[in-house]
Amino acid sequence: MEIDEHGREWRKSSRCNDPDGGCVELVVSGGLVRIRDSWNRAGGMLVFSSGSWSVFLARQKEQWFR
């Protein structure tokens, strides 16, 4: 885990198995889910409401995105 300048604890995906550390990281705070590339942390992030993120995860589990 890494703590950024705003005090947020970023977590790497539990599915991350890249020995070089290239993974997706996320943080949940203030009702938002922020996602970034661990190789390019300064390159920006995707931001979702926690509700939208929950819907995305549920759809992913249903294999809706095939």
ABEGO torsion letter per residue (X at the ends): XBBBAAGBBBBBBAABABAAGBBBBBBBBGGBBBBBBAABAAAEBBBBBAAAAAAAAAAAAAGAAX
